[in-house]
Amino acid sequence: VKKKMTINLYSILTAYGTVYKINSQMNNVQQFVNWTENTFKYVQYNPRKDIKRYGLSITSLDGGLSGRPDLDSLPEYNRENNTLFDEKHFRTFTPVYEHEDLKQVLEPLKNNIFRSHILKLDQGGFFPPHRDIRGMNFNSFRLIIPLQNMGLPSLTFVVDNVMQNWELGCMHFVDTAKMHYLFNASHDPSYMIVLNIDLNEDTVKYVTNNLRYR
């Protein structure tokens, strides 16, 4: 029954589109990116793969910034370590969350934020075609806040065979059950906030009550 309920909730979100904007805006994104680079250390995303992808945790298991296992591939980590981690296990905020601009944008969702981080792709960094949801595990959904160097032609970000062009600082719903992939073809790094949100009636109401165009 619960799986049917969550799939129905996910269907409500996707009824409005595959990718769409929400009325939640982060200001001064360049200042925020500079603050993260000057204050913290980005770590390798999925250390098994030699790809120029890095992350900075907004939530983690213990509030730390090691990135392990929250910036790892959870399926691979679980197989190797006989664990059962999923998105909902990473709910403790790290010091990154304390930035006022970020805190203000995330406040309405604060109690429903799962594994979340800033993703940094250096030149040549990429994610191959994949889906983030397996089977009937519709327990969370994805929000993205583009921060820097996310536009065409620098960054190719394709969702369901459609190339995206993002509005910096604006929160976007993204249906990552659909096939998607991305590649940074520019000389400059690309930055985005990737949020995994608990799929429940309150969060679905928040998204659908705050659509950019109503």
Phi, psi and omega in degrees: 000317181296319180298319178296320181296315182291324177296321177297319178296319179296323179296327176296315179299315184283346176297335182272351178143170178277321175222127178205161186270147176244147180286068176216116191237130175261124182268162175054050184294327178296318178297321180296315178299315179299320179299317180296319182291325182279340188254330187231177178241118174291143181241161182299133175272124185051085188294350178288340186245129182276072180234144186281070180233132184223157181219160175224117189288134169267326171231154176205183179296316188238008183085005179270173186243023180291336183080002182243122003264010192290339176255018177262171168284112184298318177301318180291318179298316180298318179297318184286331188244007179055047179243173182228039180292141167221186188305324188288347182282350187249085189234001181270124183290142175265174178299342178298325182297338187285352176296130190301318181298316180293316182301319182295318181291323185272350185307315182295340182252004192311318185276003184233019182267123176263211183302116184217151185196169168266130179254133179237124176247116173282176180308128181085355178292142184203162166237126180288169179306129182198171172236147182265352181244133181243137177061230181252025184276061177271075183252347181210169175222167190250131170242142180233135172244106178291138184244317187202139175054049183250003185266167174285146000269006185298312183243125172265115179230110186246127176237121180053045177068015177243126179284134185259149172228114195267154170264117184299136177085346183270137177284134180236137165280138178226125178278090183273009164287337174283152178296135179211158178202161181210153183208129177265108182265002185262175178278345185256149178290150174255142180231141174208152172267130180245117184245129170258123189244135176305129180273103178211176185298322181295317182287325177294321176297319180300312181296310186287338176275352184235032176296141180299317181243117183235000000 
